[in-house]
């Protein structure tokens, strides 16, 4: 006794299914073309004119020394490498931090959203001649690692003596 009926598709379901697949394929092709046109090349500061590489906008210049991974010193100040940070040599090869421990190097670097050093490029002499903003001349005035001349709270100031908004 056969209790299960064999599944038979109605005659209109197969052409509708084929039309749906064709529509999905066409929309996928159209969206990749539109996406490729909408994407623009990342903004770079062109140091290739001086014989160097292209670095992203927002890249800073500094003197890096790896103390003990992930601890580093940037311009003599203690700092940290981000998890998964990449250090590239002058030949654009990946460098392990342990290989350059204790060596002071002139580098370009970027920071991530948490303020940790994310990407580092060891500079060639040609790239080192190009002007680049450093910590003394920040690109944005609200970065937490930039010293400001405004009042600072040492944690001992009474609440009623703290500067008010707009002062």
Backbone as a chain_set.jsonl record, in Angstrom:
{"seq": "XXXXXXXXXXXXXXXXXXXXXXXXXXXXXXXXXXXXXXXXXXXXXXXXXXXXXXXXXXXXXXXXXXXXXXXXXXXXXXXXXXXXXXXXXXXXXXXXXXXXXXXXXXXXXXXXXXXXXXXXXXXXXXXXXXXXXXXXXXXXXXXXXXXXXXXXXXXXXXXXXXXXXXX", "coords": {"N": [[0.838, -1.162, 0.0], [0.73, 2.097, -0.952], [1.213, 4.989, 0.587], [2.277, 7.515, 0.287], [2.168, 10.108, -1.986], [3.672, 10.656, -5.109], [5.67, 13.528, -5.628], [4.551, 15.791, -7.877], [5.15, 18.387, -9.983], [3.076, 21.148, -10.774], [2.141, 22.003, -14.146], [2.59, 24.731, -14.7], [4.414, 25.598, -12.824], [7.124, 24.985, -13.403], [7.959, 26.691, -15.668], [7.622, 29.149, -14.37], [9.433, 28.966, -12.283], [11.84, 28.827, -13.728], [11.806, 31.361, -14.916], [12.019, 32.951, -12.636], [14.594, 32.248, -11.711], [16.127, 33.228, -13.856], [15.57, 35.946, -13.616], [16.711, 36.506, -11.093], [19.418, 35.99, -11.674], [19.932, 37.961, -13.585], [19.52, 40.266, -12.072], [21.57, 40.014, -10.23], [23.832, 40.288, -11.865], [23.474, 42.912, -12.753], [23.645, 44.341, -10.329], [26.314, 43.977, -9.551], [27.692, 45.349, -11.541], [26.74, 47.943, -11.119], [27.663, 48.377, -8.538], [30.416, 48.28, -8.911], [30.804, 50.574, -10.403], [30.034, 52.494, -8.57], [31.907, 52.315, -6.541], [34.827, 53.959, -5.528], [38.276, 54.721, -6.077], [40.528, 54.362, -3.319], [41.387, 57.216, -1.386], [44.548, 58.677, -1.659], [47.749, 59.84, -0.592], [50.0, 60.985, -2.729], [53.081, 59.795, -2.873], [54.516, 58.616, -4.695], [55.433, 60.2, -6.675], [57.871, 61.046, -5.845], [59.314, 58.796, -6.038], [58.335, 56.861, -4.346], [55.87, 54.908, -2.498], [52.224, 54.776, -2.656], [50.332, 56.074, -0.053], [47.62, 55.75, 2.28], [45.23, 58.425, 2.805], [45.47, 60.31, 5.735], [47.533, 59.058, 6.908], [50.208, 59.037, 9.161], [53.495, 60.262, 10.093], [56.292, 58.95, 11.782], [58.723, 57.954, 14.324], [59.452, 54.72, 14.898], [59.835, 52.137, 17.287], [59.983, 48.837, 18.108], [59.264, 47.488, 21.154], [58.459, 45.224, 22.805], [56.456, 42.986, 21.382], [52.975, 43.431, 21.76], [53.831, 45.98, 22.349], [55.083, 49.17, 21.596], [57.17, 51.986, 20.723], [56.405, 55.181, 19.724], [57.735, 57.969, 18.394], [59.095, 58.263, 20.81], [57.117, 57.928, 22.723], [55.127, 55.676, 24.621], [53.216, 53.135, 23.084], [50.81, 50.991, 21.362], [50.532, 48.139, 19.208], [47.84, 47.266, 17.083], [45.648, 44.384, 17.266], [46.462, 42.073, 14.784], [47.947, 43.85, 13.319], [49.808, 45.198, 10.567], [53.067, 45.261, 9.41], [55.06, 46.661, 7.015], [57.899, 46.277, 4.965], [60.544, 48.256, 3.409], [60.651, 47.16, 0.925], [58.107, 46.421, 0.529], [57.297, 44.078, 1.78], [55.916, 41.817, 4.193], [56.754, 42.237, 7.601], [57.771, 40.696, 10.516], [57.107, 41.706, 13.86], [58.992, 40.905, 15.799], [61.331, 40.694, 14.38], [62.294, 43.242, 14.07], [62.73, 44.277, 16.546], [63.814, 46.638, 18.873], [65.031, 48.315, 17.008], [65.315, 51.561, 15.847], [63.141, 53.071, 13.596], [62.173, 54.992, 10.739], [58.905, 55.62, 9.909], [55.71, 55.414, 8.213], [52.398, 55.461, 9.425], [49.129, 54.197, 10.317], [46.171, 54.548, 12.302], [43.716, 52.611, 14.108], [40.157, 52.568, 14.916], [40.15, 52.419, 17.671], [42.416, 53.723, 18.378], [44.796, 52.385, 18.264], [47.889, 51.363, 16.697], [47.606, 50.441, 13.426], [48.482, 49.914, 10.719], [51.763, 49.828, 9.381], [54.401, 51.278, 7.596], [57.637, 50.834, 6.665], [59.971, 53.222, 5.717], [61.567, 54.111, 2.626], [64.607, 55.861, 1.647], [63.856, 57.777, -0.312], [61.089, 58.055, 0.1], [61.146, 59.063, 2.659], [61.949, 61.66, 2.308], [59.711, 63.019, 1.444], [57.166, 65.297, 2.471], [55.139, 64.888, 5.355], [52.386, 64.74, 7.578], [52.852, 64.7, 11.072], [52.677, 63.746, 14.546], [52.971, 66.197, 15.733], [51.75, 67.912, 13.964], [48.715, 67.367, 13.578], [46.191, 65.719, 11.546], [43.543, 65.882, 12.202], [41.829, 67.713, 14.742], [40.824, 66.542, 17.026], [41.921, 64.192, 17.901], [42.802, 61.738, 20.309], [45.484, 61.419, 21.049], [46.798, 63.767, 20.748], [48.335, 66.45, 22.224], [46.741, 68.98, 24.019], [46.448, 72.494, 24.625], [44.634, 73.266, 26.456], [42.76, 73.314, 29.628], [43.415, 70.678, 31.962], [42.118, 67.884, 33.692], [43.143, 66.703, 36.748], [42.019, 64.831, 38.336], [41.686, 65.527, 40.948], [40.437, 67.901, 41.171], [37.823, 69.839, 42.512], [34.322, 69.362, 41.801], [32.754, 71.682, 41.345], [34.65, 73.461, 40.472], [35.519, 72.73, 38.0], [36.074, 73.323, 34.473], [33.45, 74.852, 32.627], [31.097, 74.056, 29.996], [31.946, 75.506, 26.942], [33.823, 77.236, 27.927]], "CA": [[0.0, 0.0, 0.0], [1.542, 3.299, -1.115], [0.528, 6.113, 1.226], [2.876, 8.785, -0.137], [2.01, 10.402, -3.391], [4.908, 11.204, -5.672], [5.504, 14.965, -5.868], [4.516, 16.175, -9.28], [5.003, 19.831, -10.08], [2.075, 21.535, -11.762], [2.809, 22.379, -15.387], [2.951, 26.146, -14.725], [5.449, 25.883, -11.834], [8.454, 24.906, -13.988], [8.332, 27.936, -16.357], [7.713, 30.252, -13.406], [10.699, 28.78, -11.573], [12.904, 29.195, -14.656], [11.77, 32.823, -15.057], [12.529, 33.508, -11.379], [16.054, 32.065, -11.719], [16.694, 34.161, -14.829], [15.453, 37.287, -13.038], [17.731, 36.625, -10.045], [20.735, 36.063, -12.305], [20.062, 39.272, -14.223], [19.663, 41.302, -11.035], [22.906, 39.878, -9.646], [24.786, 40.895, -12.793], [23.28, 44.364, -12.745], [24.098, 44.946, -9.079], [27.783, 44.019, -9.495], [28.144, 46.438, -12.403], [26.431, 49.214, -10.46], [28.531, 48.503, -7.381], [31.755, 48.578, -9.389], [30.837, 51.961, -10.816], [29.868, 53.359, -7.406], [33.118, 52.297, -5.722], [35.898, 54.808, -6.032], [39.605, 54.347, -5.596], [40.804, 54.995, -2.032], [42.159, 58.443, -1.458], [45.937, 58.471, -1.263], [48.676, 60.953, -0.726], [50.905, 60.415, -3.719], [54.519, 59.95, -2.675], [55.153, 57.936, -5.816], [56.094, 61.214, -7.494], [59.252, 61.123, -5.369], [59.907, 57.464, -6.108], [57.851, 56.035, -3.24], [54.592, 54.223, -2.627], [51.035, 55.548, -2.318], [49.857, 55.786, 1.293], [46.263, 56.275, 2.468], [45.077, 59.735, 3.432], [45.381, 60.137, 7.185], [48.737, 58.382, 7.372], [51.113, 59.912, 9.899], [54.913, 59.927, 10.062], [56.855, 58.866, 13.116], [59.855, 57.06, 14.554], [58.913, 53.536, 15.559], [60.733, 51.121, 17.821], [59.239, 47.756, 18.748], [59.862, 47.154, 22.445], [58.099, 43.816, 22.932], [55.153, 42.956, 20.718], [52.53, 44.507, 20.891], [54.258, 47.289, 22.863], [55.997, 49.898, 20.726], [57.376, 53.397, 21.032], [56.263, 56.068, 18.579], [58.294, 59.274, 18.753], [59.495, 58.229, 22.21], [55.96, 57.707, 23.589], [54.657, 54.288, 24.631], [52.017, 52.911, 22.279], [50.569, 49.567, 21.129], [50.069, 47.677, 17.902], [46.511, 46.67, 17.09], [45.668, 42.967, 16.891], [46.486, 41.914, 13.333], [48.655, 44.965, 12.683], [50.729, 44.799, 9.503], [54.277, 46.071, 9.231], [55.607, 46.394, 5.685], [59.273, 46.744, 4.803], [60.749, 49.18, 2.3], [60.402, 46.393, -0.294], [56.672, 46.117, 0.601], [57.122, 42.715, 2.272], [55.501, 41.797, 5.589], [57.846, 42.089, 8.558], [57.301, 40.317, 11.845], [57.616, 42.667, 14.84], [60.167, 40.39, 16.507], [62.508, 40.87, 13.539], [62.773, 44.625, 14.14], [62.721, 44.699, 17.942], [64.936, 47.453, 19.309], [65.578, 49.125, 15.922], [64.535, 52.779, 15.567], [62.86, 53.151, 12.163], [61.281, 56.052, 10.282], [57.765, 54.907, 9.338], [54.372, 55.972, 8.092], [51.499, 54.55, 10.121], [47.73, 54.58, 10.491], [45.565, 54.062, 13.543], [42.353, 52.119, 13.972], [39.156, 53.348, 15.647], [40.49, 52.406, 19.092], [43.632, 54.504, 18.58], [45.977, 51.531, 18.191], [48.594, 51.43, 15.413], [47.049, 49.362, 12.611], [49.367, 49.606, 9.593], [53.061, 50.506, 9.455], [55.237, 51.145, 6.409], [59.018, 51.284, 6.85], [60.196, 54.097, 4.579], [62.813, 54.177, 1.874], [65.118, 57.234, 1.726], [63.076, 58.665, -1.18], [59.816, 58.324, 0.763], [61.411, 59.844, 3.862], [62.101, 63.063, 1.929], [58.391, 63.622, 1.219], [56.561, 65.876, 3.676], [53.978, 64.164, 5.867], [51.971, 65.197, 8.903], [53.217, 63.864, 12.205], [51.864, 64.013, 15.727], [53.037, 67.625, 16.03], [50.805, 68.564, 13.062], [47.71, 66.341, 13.321], [45.234, 65.965, 10.485], [42.283, 66.237, 12.856], [42.166, 68.323, 16.023], [40.183, 65.878, 18.159], [42.521, 62.899, 18.179], [43.129, 61.669, 21.736], [46.922, 61.397, 21.322], [47.332, 65.096, 20.498], [48.33, 67.253, 23.434], [46.072, 70.261, 23.845], [46.903, 73.504, 25.574], [43.508, 73.573, 27.335], [42.861, 72.808, 31.001], [43.34, 69.232, 32.154], [41.634, 67.469, 35.0], [44.066, 65.765, 37.375], [41.235, 63.932, 39.163], [41.584, 66.06, 42.306], [39.74, 69.177, 41.106], [36.417, 69.73, 42.931], [33.39, 69.421, 40.682], [32.287, 73.034, 41.067], [35.742, 74.254, 39.913], [35.856, 72.234, 36.665], [35.649, 74.263, 33.431], [32.097, 74.631, 32.104], [31.015, 73.942, 28.549], [32.089, 76.787, 26.27], [34.889, 78.045, 28.526]], "C": [[0.892, 1.237, 0.0], [0.769, 4.481, -0.551], [1.056, 7.46, 0.74], [2.675, 8.951, -1.629], [3.317, 10.993, -3.911], [4.683, 12.686, -5.983], [5.607, 15.27, -7.355], [4.281, 17.675, -9.326], [3.916, 20.148, -11.095], [2.765, 22.065, -13.011], [3.217, 23.844, -15.437], [4.101, 26.472, -13.777], [6.847, 25.866, -12.451], [8.823, 26.157, -14.789], [8.459, 29.124, -15.401], [9.02, 30.172, -12.632], [11.883, 29.177, -12.459], [12.966, 30.715, -14.835], [12.331, 33.494, -13.81], [14.049, 33.388, -11.313], [16.723, 33.03, -12.688], [16.657, 35.584, -14.297], [16.497, 37.508, -11.947], [19.131, 36.745, -10.635], [20.956, 37.426, -12.946], [20.238, 40.372, -13.185], [21.03, 41.218, -10.367], [23.956, 40.491, -10.554], [24.678, 42.409, -12.792], [23.787, 45.006, -11.478], [25.619, 44.976, -8.994], [28.317, 45.125, -10.374], [27.905, 47.778, -11.731], [27.367, 49.43, -9.276], [29.95, 48.865, -7.81], [31.869, 50.027, -9.842], [30.767, 52.894, -9.623], [31.13, 53.407, -6.554], [34.171, 53.192, -6.357], [37.214, 54.324, -5.461], [39.855, 55.026, -4.256], [41.666, 56.237, -2.209], [43.57, 58.166, -0.944], [46.691, 59.776, -1.334], [49.813, 60.416, -1.581], [52.356, 60.757, -3.396], [55.276, 59.217, -3.755], [55.85, 58.936, -6.723], [57.553, 61.376, -7.093], [59.921, 59.754, -5.36], [59.44, 56.544, -5.008], [56.533, 55.356, -3.553], [53.45, 55.201, -2.369], [50.564, 55.107, -0.942], [48.469, 56.373, 1.459], [46.286, 57.668, 3.091], [44.855, 59.504, 4.921], [46.575, 59.408, 7.757], [49.657, 59.403, 8.028], [52.543, 59.408, 9.788], [55.416, 59.88, 11.487], [58.065, 57.962, 13.159], [59.36, 55.926, 15.432], [60.043, 52.683, 16.085], [59.869, 50.092, 18.531], [59.97, 47.393, 20.022], [59.685, 45.664, 22.704], [56.667, 43.725, 22.434], [54.052, 42.688, 21.724], [52.945, 45.899, 21.377], [55.299, 47.899, 21.934], [56.219, 51.289, 21.301], [57.26, 54.172, 19.726], [56.693, 57.443, 19.018], [58.606, 59.356, 20.242], [58.356, 58.003, 23.186], [55.522, 56.243, 23.493], [53.347, 54.182, 23.865], [51.866, 51.411, 22.082], [50.174, 49.315, 19.69], [48.684, 47.068, 18.065], [46.632, 45.171, 16.823], [45.587, 42.845, 15.367], [47.173, 43.057, 12.614], [49.636, 44.432, 11.66], [51.87, 45.792, 9.431], [54.876, 45.675, 7.896], [56.987, 47.011, 5.571], [59.347, 47.739, 3.653], [60.531, 48.483, 0.961], [58.946, 45.92, -0.361], [56.413, 44.653, 0.975], [56.689, 42.798, 3.729], [56.701, 41.52, 6.485], [57.226, 41.697, 9.898], [57.893, 41.28, 12.871], [58.862, 42.195, 15.574], [61.446, 40.602, 15.698], [63.087, 42.275, 13.629], [62.765, 45.158, 15.57], [63.988, 45.467, 18.268], [65.541, 48.333, 18.233], [64.725, 50.383, 15.744], [64.38, 52.959, 14.058], [61.952, 54.334, 11.867], [60.159, 55.382, 9.497], [56.606, 55.861, 9.062], [53.446, 54.975, 8.759], [50.083, 55.103, 10.131], [47.241, 53.965, 11.786], [44.174, 53.528, 13.256], [41.42, 52.967, 14.829], [39.457, 53.407, 17.141], [41.751, 53.195, 19.399], [44.902, 53.681, 18.559], [46.591, 51.615, 16.794], [48.204, 50.199, 14.595], [47.967, 48.951, 11.476], [50.625, 50.443, 9.704], [53.808, 50.224, 8.164], [56.619, 51.685, 6.746], [59.413, 52.022, 5.574], [61.549, 53.89, 3.916], [63.346, 55.602, 1.997], [64.341, 58.22, 0.853], [61.755, 59.043, -0.531], [60.009, 59.198, 1.988], [61.567, 61.324, 3.54], [60.763, 63.767, 1.715], [57.83, 64.143, 2.538], [55.324, 65.086, 4.058], [53.662, 64.693, 7.244], [52.418, 64.19, 9.956], [52.315, 64.204, 13.377], [51.885, 65.497, 16.066], [52.031, 68.4, 15.187], [49.716, 67.557, 12.714], [46.792, 66.729, 12.17], [43.879, 66.38, 11.053], [42.598, 66.758, 14.256], [41.526, 67.629, 17.218], [40.772, 64.511, 18.455], [42.994, 62.856, 19.624], [44.62, 61.712, 22.032], [47.572, 62.74, 21.069], [47.231, 65.9, 21.785], [47.655, 68.585, 23.153], [46.559, 71.216, 24.928], [45.81, 73.852, 26.578], [43.698, 72.998, 28.729], [42.705, 71.296, 31.046], [42.889, 68.942, 33.576], [42.601, 66.439, 35.565], [43.339, 64.765, 38.27], [41.041, 64.437, 40.575], [40.834, 67.39, 42.333], [38.302, 68.984, 41.571], [35.482, 69.99, 41.753], [32.986, 70.852, 40.341], [33.391, 73.921, 40.483], [36.184, 73.766, 38.532], [35.404, 73.244, 35.615], [34.277, 73.867, 32.898], [32.155, 74.548, 30.576], [31.094, 75.345, 27.934], [33.186, 77.665, 26.858], [36.215, 77.722, 27.889]], "O": [[1.73, 1.389, 0.888], [-0.216, 4.923, -1.141], [0.329, 8.452, 0.783], [2.972, 8.059, -2.424], [3.983, 11.75, -3.205], [3.646, 13.063, -6.53], [6.633, 15.027, -7.99], [3.307, 18.169, -8.76], [3.83, 19.51, -12.144], [3.897, 22.54, -12.918], [4.14, 24.174, -16.181], [4.713, 27.532, -13.912], [7.688, 26.671, -12.052], [9.932, 26.66, -14.608], [9.301, 29.999, -15.599], [9.645, 31.197, -12.357], [12.83, 29.8, -11.979], [14.053, 31.289, -14.898], [13.04, 34.495, -13.91], [14.723, 34.332, -10.901], [17.774, 33.591, -12.376], [17.6, 36.348, -14.5], [17.103, 38.577, -11.879], [19.944, 37.526, -10.14], [22.049, 37.984, -12.858], [21.015, 41.305, -13.39], [21.59, 42.242, -9.978], [24.88, 41.147, -10.073], [25.692, 43.106, -12.827], [24.314, 46.117, -11.528], [26.174, 45.912, -8.419], [29.292, 45.783, -10.01], [28.769, 48.654, -11.767], [27.814, 50.552, -9.038], [30.613, 49.665, -7.151], [32.922, 50.644, -9.682], [31.365, 53.97, -9.643], [31.404, 54.421, -5.912], [34.372, 53.177, -7.572], [37.243, 53.595, -4.469], [39.432, 56.166, -4.067], [42.548, 56.291, -3.065], [43.755, 57.505, 0.078], [46.307, 60.698, -2.054], [50.509, 59.485, -1.178], [52.801, 61.882, -3.624], [56.507, 59.183, -3.757], [56.762, 58.568, -7.464], [58.379, 61.795, -7.903], [60.972, 59.574, -4.744], [60.087, 55.529, -4.75], [56.131, 55.241, -4.711], [53.678, 56.323, -1.918], [50.413, 53.913, -0.685], [48.159, 57.394, 0.844], [47.221, 58.04, 3.799], [44.125, 58.593, 5.31], [46.632, 59.16, 8.962], [49.856, 60.5, 7.506], [52.772, 58.253, 9.429], [55.005, 60.692, 12.316], [58.4, 57.293, 12.181], [58.909, 56.139, 16.557], [61.073, 52.517, 15.433], [59.115, 50.427, 19.444], [61.147, 47.035, 19.993], [60.668, 44.93, 22.809], [55.766, 44.33, 23.014], [54.196, 41.75, 22.508], [52.45, 46.9, 20.858], [56.263, 47.244, 21.538], [55.543, 51.707, 22.241], [57.934, 53.858, 18.745], [56.089, 58.028, 19.917], [58.406, 60.399, 20.864], [58.606, 57.895, 24.387], [55.546, 55.648, 22.415], [52.476, 55.043, 23.986], [52.688, 50.635, 22.57], [49.564, 50.161, 19.037], [48.397, 46.427, 19.076], [47.61, 44.73, 16.22], [44.723, 43.459, 14.742], [46.996, 43.216, 11.406], [50.225, 43.366, 11.839], [51.662, 47.005, 9.395], [55.167, 44.503, 7.661], [57.217, 48.132, 6.025], [58.342, 48.03, 3.003], [60.255, 49.146, -0.038], [58.598, 45.106, -1.216], [55.425, 44.063, 0.538], [57.053, 43.742, 4.43], [57.55, 40.685, 6.174], [56.26, 42.315, 10.346], [59.067, 41.637, 12.767], [59.708, 43.013, 15.935], [62.532, 40.68, 16.273], [64.254, 42.481, 13.298], [62.791, 46.372, 15.776], [65.096, 45.014, 17.98], [66.5, 49.05, 18.519], [63.521, 50.274, 15.511], [65.371, 52.996, 13.328], [61.061, 54.647, 12.656], [60.418, 54.662, 8.534], [56.538, 56.963, 9.607], [53.675, 53.768, 8.675], [49.863, 56.304, 9.977], [47.81, 53.001, 12.298], [43.528, 53.932, 12.289], [41.842, 53.97, 15.404], [39.054, 54.359, 17.81], [42.123, 53.327, 20.565], [45.984, 54.213, 18.81], [45.893, 51.905, 15.822], [48.439, 49.064, 15.01], [48.212, 47.76, 11.284], [50.573, 51.617, 10.073], [53.85, 49.089, 7.691], [56.762, 52.863, 7.076], [59.214, 51.509, 4.473], [62.536, 53.54, 4.564], [62.6, 56.485, 2.417], [64.179, 59.379, 1.234], [61.337, 60.199, -0.591], [59.131, 59.992, 2.325], [61.34, 62.166, 4.409], [60.695, 64.993, 1.797], [57.994, 63.518, 3.586], [54.553, 64.664, 3.196], [54.565, 65.055, 7.998], [52.361, 62.979, 9.741], [51.298, 64.878, 13.208], [50.918, 66.011, 16.628], [51.51, 69.424, 15.628], [49.78, 66.942, 11.65], [46.632, 67.909, 11.857], [43.155, 67.156, 10.428], [43.543, 66.286, 14.889], [41.682, 68.107, 18.342], [40.169, 63.737, 19.198], [43.535, 63.845, 20.12], [45.002, 62.014, 23.163], [48.795, 62.851, 21.165], [46.152, 66.013, 22.368], [47.962, 69.243, 22.16], [47.016, 70.802, 25.993], [46.045, 74.665, 27.473], [44.668, 72.286, 28.99], [41.955, 70.712, 30.264], [43.23, 69.652, 34.521], [42.855, 65.414, 34.933], [43.985, 63.93, 38.902], [40.293, 63.828, 41.34], [40.617, 67.952, 43.406], [37.618, 68.077, 41.097], [35.81, 70.739, 40.833], [32.885, 71.198, 39.164], [33.102, 75.031, 40.037], [37.117, 74.32, 37.951], [34.431, 73.962, 35.848], [33.984, 72.682, 32.737], [33.149, 74.928, 29.958], [30.387, 76.257, 28.363], [33.451, 78.744, 26.328], [37.236, 78.301, 28.261]]}, "num_chains": 1, "name": "protein.A"}
